[in-house]
Amino acid sequence: MKLKRYIISLVWFIAVLSTVSCLFGLLSKGGTGGYEYKSINNEIVKIYGYGLYKNDSVSIAAQGKASDFVTLIMAVPLLILSLYFSTKESFKGKILLTGTLGYFLYTYMSYTFLWMYNKFFIVYVMLMSASLFAFILSITSFDLENIKLHFSKKLPAKFLGGYQIFIAVIIGMLWLGKILPSIIEDKVPVGLEHYTTLVIQGMDLGIIVPTALLSGIFLIKRKPLGYLLSSVIIIKGITMLTSISAMILNQALNGVKMSIVEVTIFPLFNLVSIICLVLLLKNTKNHIEMN
C-alpha cells in the first residue's frame, strides 16, 4: 500500500510539472531572433533564437516543441488515465503506466543532457529523477513469478519478440552508420551542430537497443521477464515514436534537412508498434485465478 502511495505522488508530480514545462516551451516568447553561429567544430549552425529554446539550434528547438506538444496532449493524459486504472488493480493499467513512465524518463533525460542550458534545467532534472524512481517502483511492483498467467497462450510471442529484435538491429545500424564514419575519418559526426556529444544516440545504443534485444529474446522464449519488458518497450515505443514522428514533421516544416531513412523509418515503426500494442492488450488478462 505504501508503494502505491509513493507511485501516485510521483506520477501526479510528473504530470503537473511536465504540463508546466511543456506549456512554457510551447508558449514562451522573447529572444533576439534566429541567427547563424560557428561552432568549435567549424560547423555553421542555425540558432532558433526565440523563447525557452532560444539558444538551441533550429533542429533541436523544432524537436523540443514537437515533443512538448505530444507530451501535453498524449503522454500526460495517458499517464493520468493509466494511473487511475492501475489504482483499480488493473494489470493492463499497470503495464500502461510503467511504459508511459519509461517515456517520461527517456524524454526528460534527453532534455537534461542534450538541450542547451535554460531556466527550466532544474525542472528537467526533477522530472528525470521523479520519472526514474516512479519507473523503478512501478516495475518492481509486478509479481514476476506469476506474470505469465496474465497473458494468453495465443499471444504472438514470436512476432512481438521478433519485432523488438528488428527494431534493436535497425536503430543500432542507423546510429552506428552515423557514428562510424566520424571515427574512421577522425572528424565530428554530421549534425552535431554546437552540442558537445550525441546524447540521443548514446541513450539509444546504451539503453534502448540492448533492452529491446533482450526483451525480444526473452519473450520468444516465454520467460517472465520477457513479458514485462516487452510490455514496457512496446508502450514506451508508441509514445516515444509518436513524439519522434511529430519531431520529424516539425523539423521538415522548419526546413531542417533529414535523411530519407529517418523520415520514413520512425513513422513506420510507430504504426507497427500500435499494432503490437493492440495484440498485446488483446491477449492480456487484468485478473488471474490462483489455484
Buried (B, 14 or more C-beta within 10 A) or exposed (E): EEEBEEBBEBBBBBBEBBBEBBEBBBEBEEBEEBEEBEBEEEBEBBBBBBBBBBBBBBBBBBBBBBBBBBBBEBBBEBBBBBBEBBBEEBBBBBBBBBBBBBBBBBBBBBBBBBBBEBEBEEBBBBBBBBBBBBBBBBBEBBEEEEBBBBBEEEBBBEBBBBBBBBBBBBBBEBBBEBBEEBEEEEEBBEBBBBBEEBBBBBBBBEEBBEBBBBBBBBBBEBBBBBBBBBBBBBBBBBBBBBBBBBBBBBBEEBEBEEEEEBBEBBBEBBEBBBEBBEBBBEBBEEEBEEE
